[in-house]
Amino acid sequence: LARVNQFNEELTKKIEAATSELAKRNQELRLLNEALFESQRQLNQSEKLAALGQVAATMAHQIGTPLNSISGYIQLILQEENLSHPHRERLKIIESQIDRLADSVKNLLSLTRQPKPQMRPMDINAILVELTHLSEPWFQARKVKLLSSFSPHLPFISGDPTQLQTLFLNLITNALDAMPQGGEITIHTRYLSDQPHTSNGKWVEISIADTGIGITEESKKKIFEPFYTTKQVGEGTGLGLAICENIIKEHSGRLEVKSRVGVGSTFFVFIPASQGNITDG
């Protein structure tokens, strides 16, 4: 009987420990899902802002050109010496309203413009580790295996952490969408020295590779254009990669892609390395 009681006590302790571990894991998963939802919300906001920006830019061009012409002709008429006072006053009212309309278009453009990045020294490995941890629920739900190879002792880069997280989250989302039946995503970082196009010839390269459906040669020529998408209607805005390219340009970097249909795609992000700062890996 003593042995049975001892066994029951040990079993009860194991069950309590397992239950506690499960509760802890569920709490971690809940927090991850909340953080992932917030990141996805910010990503959607960026896409909406970019869409509004494109519409505003088109409107500014379509409205601004005729407004300039109208304003120019009004200026010419106002220069006529024999113009009566009432007509001159009416034309000035028209001119003031044209200026008001032009200011409204400018304000619309400023409201929809992406904020300038807030640059600071950053450890790109730390950003990617945090992001992959954040995306863990996605990988599990999509049956995708994550492989990572973060090069130790990378130089720091100068960047905006929020914008760069948006960039990498977008690329990871696209990779997941390219693998509806599951697959592998490989994230790799490395240091490149003695390269052109930077003041010190030093770059940090981040690659995100998938084993998905791949991209055709024709699509590769257009994928960075706003509103271009190969996804079904309602599944994508066609702004994700356009946003990525804008972000990387703000960081004085570049974005490249290599892909084979039926094999997969790899996106390469190149960011200039800062001098003097090295990560601990």
C-alpha positions in Angstrom: 0.0 0.0 0.0 2.9 2.3 0.8 4.4 1.7 -2.6 1.1 2.3 -4.3 0.7 5.6 -2.4 4.3 6.6 -3.3 3.6 5.8 -6.9 0.4 7.9 -6.9 2.3 10.8 -5.3 5.0 10.6 -8.0 2.4 10.3 -10.7 0.5 13.3 -9.3 3.7 15.4 -9.3 4.6 14.4 -12.8 1.1 15.4 -14.0 1.3 18.7 -12.2 4.7 19.4 -13.7 3.4 18.5 -17.2 0.3 20.6 -16.7 2.3 23.5 -15.5 4.7 23.2 -18.5 1.7 23.0 -20.9 0.2 26.1 -19.4 3.5 27.9 -19.7 3.8 26.8 -23.3 0.2 27.9 -24.1 0.9 31.3 -22.5 4.0 31.7 -24.6 2.1 30.7 -27.7 -0.7 33.2 -26.9 1.8 36.0 -26.5 3.5 35.0 -29.8 0.1 35.0 -31.6 -0.7 38.5 -30.2 2.7 39.9 -31.2 2.3 38.2 -34.6 -1.1 39.7 -35.0 0.2 43.2 -34.2 3.0 42.8 -36.7 0.6 41.6 -39.4 -1.7 44.6 -38.5 1.3 47.0 -39.0 2.1 45.3 -42.2 -1.4 45.7 -43.5 -1.3 49.4 -42.4 1.9 49.8 -44.4 0.2 48.3 -47.5 -2.9 50.5 -47.1 -0.7 53.6 -46.7 1.3 52.6 -49.8 -1.9 52.1 -51.8 -3.2 55.5 -50.7 0.2 57.0 -51.6 0.0 55.6 -55.1 -3.5 56.9 -55.5 -2.6 60.3 -54.1 0.5 60.5 -56.4 -1.7 59.7 -59.4 -4.2 62.3 -58.4 -1.5 64.9 -57.8 -0.2 64.3 -61.3 -3.7 64.2 -63.0 -5.0 67.2 -61.1 -1.7 69.2 -60.8 -1.0 69.4 -64.5 -4.3 71.1 -65.6 -4.2 73.3 -62.4 -0.8 74.6 -63.4 -2.1 75.4 -66.9 -5.2 77.2 -65.5 -3.2 79.1 -63.0 -0.7 80.2 -65.8 -3.5 81.5 -68.0 -5.1 83.4 -65.1 -1.7 85.1 -64.4 -1.6 86.2 -68.1 -5.1 87.6 -68.0 -4.4 89.5 -64.8 -1.4 91.2 -66.5 -3.7 92.8 -69.0 -4.0 96.6 -68.3 -7.5 97.1 -69.7 -9.0 94.4 -67.4 -11.9 95.9 -65.4 -11.8 95.9 -61.6 -14.7 93.5 -61.1 -13.2 90.9 -63.5 -9.8 91.3 -61.9 -11.3 90.6 -58.4 -13.2 87.5 -59.7 -10.0 86.1 -61.3 -8.1 86.6 -58.0 -10.8 84.6 -56.2 -10.5 81.8 -58.8 -6.7 82.0 -58.4 -7.0 81.7 -54.6 -9.2 78.7 -54.9 -6.8 77.0 -57.3 -4.0 77.6 -54.8 -6.2 76.1 -52.1 -6.9 73.0 -54.2 -3.2 72.6 -54.9 -2.5 72.8 -51.2 -5.1 70.1 -50.5 -3.4 67.8 -53.0 0.0 68.5 -51.3 -1.5 67.8 -47.9 -2.9 64.5 -49.2 0.5 63.5 -50.5 2.2 64.3 -47.1 -0.4 62.3 -45.2 0.1 59.2 -47.3 3.9 59.4 -47.5 5.8 56.7 -45.6 7.6 58.2 -42.5 11.3 58.7 -42.8 13.3 55.8 -41.2 14.7 56.5 -37.7 18.2 55.2 -38.2 20.3 53.7 -35.4 23.1 51.1 -35.0 21.5 47.6 -35.2 22.4 44.0 -34.9 20.6 42.4 -37.8 21.0 38.9 -36.4 19.0 40.0 -33.3 16.2 41.4 -35.4 16.0 38.1 -37.4 16.1 35.9 -34.3 13.2 37.8 -32.8 11.2 37.7 -36.0 11.7 34.0 -36.5 10.6 33.4 -32.9 7.6 35.6 -33.5 6.7 33.7 -36.7 6.8 30.3 -35.1 3.0 29.8 -35.0 2.9 30.5 -38.8 5.6 27.9 -39.5 3.7 25.3 -37.5 0.4 26.1 -39.0 1.7 25.9 -42.5 3.9 22.8 -41.9 7.0 24.7 -42.8 10.4 23.9 -41.4 12.7 26.8 -40.6 16.4 26.5 -41.2 18.7 29.4 -40.1 22.3 30.2 -40.4 23.3 33.5 -38.8 26.9 34.4 -39.3 28.6 35.4 -36.0 30.5 38.7 -35.6 28.5 40.6 -38.2 29.1 44.3 -38.4 26.3 46.5 -37.2 24.1 48.2 -39.8 22.4 51.6 -39.6 18.6 51.0 -39.8 15.1 51.5 -38.6 14.1 48.4 -36.7 10.4 48.8 -37.3 10.8 49.2 -41.1 13.3 46.4 -41.4 11.0 44.1 -39.4 8.2 45.0 -41.9 10.6 44.2 -44.8 11.6 40.7 -43.5 8.1 39.9 -42.3 6.8 40.6 -45.8 9.5 38.3 -47.4 8.7 35.5 -44.9 4.9 35.9 -45.6 5.5 35.7 -49.4 7.7 32.6 -48.8 4.9 30.9 -46.8 2.3 31.8 -49.5 4.5 30.2 -52.1 4.4 26.8 -50.2 0.7 26.0 -49.6 1.6 22.3 -49.0 4.5 23.0 -46.7 8.2 23.1 -47.2 11.4 24.8 -45.9 12.4 28.4 -45.4 16.1 29.1 -45.0 17.3 32.4 -43.5 21.0 33.1 -43.9 23.2 36.1 -43.0 26.8 36.8 -44.0 29.4 39.5 -44.2 30.6 40.8 -47.6 33.8 42.8 -47.8 35.6 44.5 -50.7 32.3 45.0 -52.6 31.4 48.0 -54.7 28.6 50.6 -54.2 29.4 51.5 -50.6 31.8 54.0 -49.1 33.7 51.3 -47.2 33.0 48.3 -49.6 31.3 46.3 -46.8 27.8 44.8 -46.8 25.6 42.6 -44.7 23.7 40.1 -46.8 20.4 38.5 -45.7 18.9 35.8 -47.8 15.5 34.2 -47.4 14.9 31.1 -49.5 11.9 28.9 -49.9 11.1 25.6 -51.6 7.9 26.9 -53.2 6.4 27.3 -56.6 9.0 29.8 -57.9 8.6 32.9 -60.0 8.5 33.0 -63.8 11.0 35.1 -65.7 8.2 37.4 -66.9 7.0 37.9 -63.3 10.5 38.6 -62.0 10.6 41.7 -64.2 7.4 43.1 -62.6 7.3 41.9 -59.0 8.6 45.1 -57.5 6.1 47.2 -59.3 3.2 48.5 -57.2 -0.1 46.6 -57.5 1.5 43.7 -59.5 0.6 40.3 -58.0 0.3 36.7 -59.1 -2.0 35.9 -56.3 -5.8 35.4 -56.6 -8.1 38.3 -56.2 -8.5 39.1 -52.5 -5.3 37.3 -51.5 -2.8 40.1 -52.1 -2.6 43.8 -52.9 0.6 43.6 -55.0 2.2 46.2 -52.7 4.3 44.0 -50.4 7.5 43.8 -52.5 7.1 47.5 -53.6 7.1 48.4 -49.9 10.2 46.2 -49.4 12.0 47.9 -52.2 11.2 51.4 -50.9 12.4 50.4 -47.4 15.7 49.0 -48.7 16.3 52.1 -50.8 15.8 54.3 -47.7 18.6 52.2 -46.1 20.9 52.7 -49.1 20.7 49.0 -49.9 19.3 46.8 -52.6 17.0 43.9 -53.1 17.5 41.0 -55.5 15.7 37.8 -56.3 16.7 34.4 -57.9 14.0 31.9 -58.7 13.2 28.7 -60.6 9.7 27.6 -61.3 8.9 24.5 -59.3 12.1 24.7 -57.3 11.8 27.9 -55.1 12.9 31.5 -54.7 15.6 33.3 -52.8 15.4 37.0 -52.0 18.7 38.7 -51.2 18.7 41.9 -49.0 22.0 43.9 -49.1 22.5 46.6 -46.4 25.7 48.7 -46.0 27.7 47.7 -43.0 28.7 50.3 -40.4 32.2 50.7 -39.3 33.6 49.7 -35.9 30.7 47.7 -34.5 30.6 43.9 -34.4 27.9 41.7 -33.1 28.6 38.9 -30.6 26.8 36.4 -33.0 
